[in-house]
């Protein structure tokens, strides 16, 4: 392995791409630490429920929303805009036609995505400023308030909105530079860097809660729990890697063509269908959607005067707000299954795939080209999506169960599954595969080869 790593840095082009990617990620981490100019404390202290909300949202935003920095919004507005256009590409004809135009159409879609990103940044930064930063006067230095009021000067409000918008646009540009001149997917690497940056603090917290007793008190981690955690971490990482790379291969055969005295075609090939076709998107959608009930039930509890209703809404708000109740877990699993099938139905089109096979003179043995092939592909995808959804649901609830049953801090338990681990493993494999492509082009063995 060390010899392969040495070979990587002996290839000038690959070495330059890796060093440039590391430098751009370093720029991102520096900007991550720069606070907004009007902020007094660095961390928001606005209640446990809000802290839990921001902590869970920050996992896939490439930022910590509890840190009031110039990159406060992270890359989430760009991801949201990309998802919107991906969904529109399946239901709106103009976007669908652009997708079929190849590189020219994709450049146009990317341009629209950037415009939508700026709009979402302006909207989200204003809401973040109004309902998170300004909700607690202690978050802002006193000199930025209008005399005798608790309202920020409108000029400083506009400055904060523009700074956070520019921060996200800069991150979007940074990701595109990594795509073009570096190695790996830029946006994914930014998210991965944010996830891995939380690991030292989690290890420190784990060390602080360790004890030499086998059965420590609440929140303490003894040797017995430490052994179980180590075994579970290896098992979860192995499962994530296995399912991430798992495929259902469908045998195909090309038609024979006779030209003169030679026969072409007739070869057998395989059509790979990923078990986890939806990737990490179902967990992101489910997590985002389950952030709303806690806020909604909390508002209803304040709106009603009937004590019975108030107690019910407070209990529901607490169950969904903390994310540590069995009602939350059941809802989480159900939404993951729903979004797995929903996202797969959007990204996987069996009819279009069947037509492509037919146009290239390829067919699945035992099934006629056209509708029969499309129906077969759809049936296979429904079956393997169920397996992929069950895997995603299991990985998503592992951190919650560890936090509940073993009383391990959530910052430590979050590295045992959920969105963070899936993103880290997926991005790591994508990065290794792109490095392998450079090595194989120069007749070297890849990192994944024996």
Secondary structure, DSSP 8 states (H G I E B T S, - for coil): -HHHHHHHHHSHHHHHHHHHHHHHHHHHHHHTT-B-TTBSSSB--S-HHHHHHHHHHHTTTTS-TTB-BTTTTTTHHHHHHHHHHHHHHHH-HHHHHHHTTTHHHHHHHHHHHHHHHHHHHHHHHHHHIIIIITTSGGGB-GGGB-TTSS-B-HHHHHHHHHHHHHHHHHHHHHHHHHHHHSSS-HHHHHHHHHHHHTHHHHHHHHHHTB-SSSS-STT-B-HHHHHHHHHHHHHHHHHHHHHHH-EEEEEEEE--EEETTEEE---EEEEEEETTTTTTHHHHHHHHHHHHHHHHHHHHHHH---HHHHHHHHHHHHHHHHS-SHHHHHHHHHHHHHHHHHHHHHH--HHHHHHHHHHTTEE-TTS-TTHHHHHHHHHHHHHHHHHHHHHHHHHHHHHHHHHHHS---HHHHGGGSHHHHHHHHHHHHHHHHHHHHHHHHTT---TT--
